[in-house]
Amino acid sequence: VPKAVSVILFFLLMSVVGLLEGMQIAFFAVAKIQESERGESKFAKMTCKLLFSGKGRNLPGFMIGRQLCVVSCFFIIARVTTLNVKEGEENVLGVPDGWQAFFNTGLCGAIITTVVASVSWQLVASAFPIAFLSNPFTYIFLRICLFLEATGLASGAWVLAAIHKKIAGFQRDEVYIGTAEERAEKKMGDNDDNLHLGAGHMVKLPGFDENAPDSLKELFKSDVSVREYLSSVHSGGEKQGEEDV
């Protein structure tokens, strides 16, 4: 394969894998919210309509098709990123033999694909799931994944999942907490005043003030904005700060 084609395939398939990784995060994020809160975008509505139709089978069906698609892409990416510099040949960028042996394992390529084509896209999708659904490529690849699942190549997954469900006694979340619309009707929504999680909010850590590094304690005393922020994420923060002052 020409080098130019390898480079194009690398970036193209990395983007496809990243999109599929982000799609699963975005889909599960919107699965528990009301239909009216899923955005006004044409493609977001089309994606949700297709995803949540079929008596709830399209979401797990997408997960099966997605896995088939991701594995296929990784096959090709692995071939592109794997090196095999034999003894006597010039090392890549003139690195020592030890580094070249590490490059030959393919681990370097695995790290790159994990960060660039997986984790980064998942973080974006978790922060902006509605915007992710509004991308027309999301709808297109949802169709592709459902087609791959319909081929039956991985139909055994349904059988294994059914056996696991039977043994463990799993039930859908709606059995316990109802649908998003039912929870809204019963006013069972989250109280944002008490929910200090998500973007821009840290999880409260017991005893964080007392066990914080000395440098942070000094900053806590000298910077009012830091003191106010830590106080907002930990009820004991302000009291501890006043005692230190």
C-alpha positions in Angstrom: 0.0 0.0 0.0 1.4 3.4 -0.9 2.5 5.6 2.0 0.0 8.3 1.2 -2.8 5.9 1.2 -1.7 4.5 4.6 -1.7 8.0 6.1 -5.2 8.8 4.7 -6.5 5.4 6.0 -5.0 6.1 9.4 -6.7 9.5 9.9 -10.0 8.4 8.3 -10.4 5.2 10.3 -9.2 7.0 13.5 -12.1 9.5 13.0 -14.6 6.7 12.4 -13.5 4.9 15.5 -13.7 8.1 17.5 -17.1 8.9 16.2 -18.4 5.4 17.2 -16.8 5.7 20.6 -18.5 9.1 21.2 -21.8 7.8 19.8 -22.2 5.2 22.5 -21.6 7.7 25.2 -24.0 10.3 23.7 -26.7 7.6 23.2 -26.7 6.5 26.8 -26.6 10.1 28.0 -29.9 10.9 26.1 -31.6 7.6 26.9 -32.7 8.8 30.3 -33.9 12.3 29.4 -37.3 13.4 28.0 -37.8 13.6 24.3 -38.5 17.3 24.5 -35.0 17.8 25.9 -33.1 16.1 23.0 -32.6 19.2 21.0 -34.3 20.7 17.9 -31.8 19.5 15.3 -33.3 17.5 12.4 -30.6 14.9 12.6 -30.8 14.7 16.4 -34.5 13.9 16.1 -33.9 11.4 13.3 -31.2 9.7 15.3 -33.2 9.4 18.5 -36.3 8.2 16.6 -34.4 5.4 15.0 -32.3 4.6 18.1 -35.3 4.2 20.5 -37.6 2.5 18.1 -37.9 -1.3 17.7 -39.1 -2.0 21.2 -35.8 -1.0 22.7 -33.7 -3.4 20.5 -32.0 -0.8 18.3 -29.8 0.6 21.1 -28.3 -2.8 22.0 -28.3 -3.7 18.3 -26.2 -0.6 17.7 -23.7 -1.7 20.3 -23.3 -5.0 18.5 -22.9 -3.4 15.1 -20.6 -0.7 16.5 -18.3 -3.4 17.9 -18.1 -5.1 14.6 -17.3 -1.8 12.9 -14.7 -0.8 15.5 -12.9 -4.2 15.3 -12.7 -3.9 11.5 -11.3 -0.4 11.7 -8.7 -1.4 14.4 -7.6 -4.3 12.2 -6.6 -1.9 9.5 -5.2 0.8 11.9 -3.0 -1.9 13.5 -1.5 -2.8 10.1 -0.8 0.8 9.4 0.8 1.6 12.8 2.7 -1.6 13.3 6.5 -1.4 12.5 8.8 -4.3 11.7 12.3 -2.9 11.2 14.6 -5.9 10.9 18.1 -6.2 12.2 20.5 -4.4 9.9 17.9 -1.9 8.7 17.9 1.7 9.6 15.9 2.5 12.8 13.0 4.9 12.7 14.3 8.5 13.2 17.6 6.9 14.1 16.5 5.8 17.6 18.5 3.2 19.6 17.8 -0.5 19.1 15.9 -0.7 22.4 13.4 2.0 21.4 13.1 0.4 18.0 12.2 -2.9 19.6 9.5 -1.1 21.6 8.1 0.4 18.4 8.0 -3.0 16.8 5.7 -4.3 19.4 2.9 -2.0 18.2 2.2 -0.8 21.7 3.0 2.8 20.7 0.3 2.6 18.1 -2.2 1.2 20.6 -1.5 4.1 23.0 -2.1 6.6 20.2 -5.3 5.1 19.1 -6.6 4.8 22.7 -6.0 8.5 23.4 -6.8 10.0 20.0 -9.5 7.7 18.7 -11.2 6.7 21.9 -10.9 8.6 25.1 -10.8 12.1 23.7 -14.0 11.5 21.7 -15.8 10.0 24.6 -15.0 13.0 26.8 -16.4 15.4 24.2 -19.5 13.3 23.7 -20.1 13.1 27.5 -19.9 16.9 27.8 -22.0 17.7 24.6 -24.3 14.7 23.8 -27.0 16.7 22.1 -24.4 18.5 19.8 -22.9 15.1 19.1 -26.4 13.7 18.0 -26.8 16.7 15.7 -23.9 15.6 13.5 -25.3 14.0 10.3 -22.5 11.4 10.4 -23.9 10.1 13.7 -27.2 9.2 12.0 -25.3 7.6 9.0 -23.1 5.4 11.1 -26.1 4.4 13.3 -27.7 3.0 10.1 -24.4 1.3 9.2 -24.1 -0.3 12.6 -27.7 -1.5 12.6 -27.1 -3.1 9.2 -24.0 -4.9 10.4 -25.9 -6.2 13.4 -28.7 -7.4 11.1 -26.3 -9.5 9.1 -26.2 -11.9 12.1 -22.4 -12.1 12.3 -22.6 -11.5 16.1 -26.1 -12.8 16.9 -24.6 -15.1 19.5 -24.3 -12.0 21.7 -28.1 -11.8 22.1 -28.2 -15.4 23.3 -25.4 -14.9 25.8 -27.0 -11.7 27.0 -30.4 -13.4 27.4 -28.8 -16.2 29.5 -27.0 -13.6 31.7 -30.2 -11.7 32.2 -32.1 -14.8 33.2 -29.5 -15.9 35.7 -28.9 -12.5 37.2 -32.6 -11.4 37.1 -31.9 -8.1 35.4 -34.8 -5.7 34.7 -34.9 -2.5 32.6 -34.3 0.7 34.5 -37.9 1.8 33.7 -39.2 -1.0 35.9 -37.5 0.6 39.0 -37.5 4.4 38.2 -40.0 4.7 35.3 -39.4 6.6 32.1 -38.1 10.2 31.9 -41.6 11.4 31.3 -43.0 9.5 34.2 -40.3 10.8 36.5 -41.0 14.4 35.3 -44.7 14.0 35.9 -44.1 12.8 39.4 -41.6 15.6 40.0 -38.8 13.1 40.6 -36.2 15.2 38.9 -32.8 16.1 40.3 -32.5 19.1 42.6 -29.7 21.1 41.0 -29.1 22.9 44.3 -28.0 19.7 45.9 -26.3 18.2 42.8 -22.7 19.4 42.7 -21.5 17.0 40.0 -20.6 17.4 36.3 -18.7 19.9 34.3 -17.1 22.5 36.6 -18.0 20.6 39.8 -15.7 18.4 41.9 -16.9 15.4 43.8 -16.9 16.1 47.6 -14.0 14.3 49.3 -14.3 13.6 53.0 -11.5 15.2 55.0 -10.1 16.9 51.9 -9.4 20.1 53.8 -7.5 18.5 56.6 -5.4 16.2 54.3 -4.7 18.7 51.5 -1.1 19.4 50.6 0.5 22.3 52.4 0.9 24.3 49.2 -2.9 24.1 48.6 -3.6 25.2 52.2 -1.4 28.3 51.7 -3.2 29.1 48.5 -6.5 28.5 50.3 -5.5 31.2 52.9 -4.1 33.7 50.5 -6.5 33.5 47.5 -10.2 34.4 48.3 -11.4 32.9 45.0 -9.8 29.5 45.8 -11.2 29.6 49.3 -14.7 30.3 48.0 -14.5 27.5 45.4 -13.2 24.9 47.8 -15.9 25.9 50.2 -18.6 25.4 47.5 -17.5 21.8 46.9 -16.9 20.9 50.5 -19.1 22.0 53.4 -16.2 22.0 55.8 -13.9 24.0 53.5 -14.8 27.5 54.7 -14.6 26.6 58.3 -11.2 24.9 57.9 -10.0 28.0 56.0 -11.0 30.4 58.8 -9.3 28.2 61.4 -6.1 28.2 59.4 -6.2 32.0 59.0 
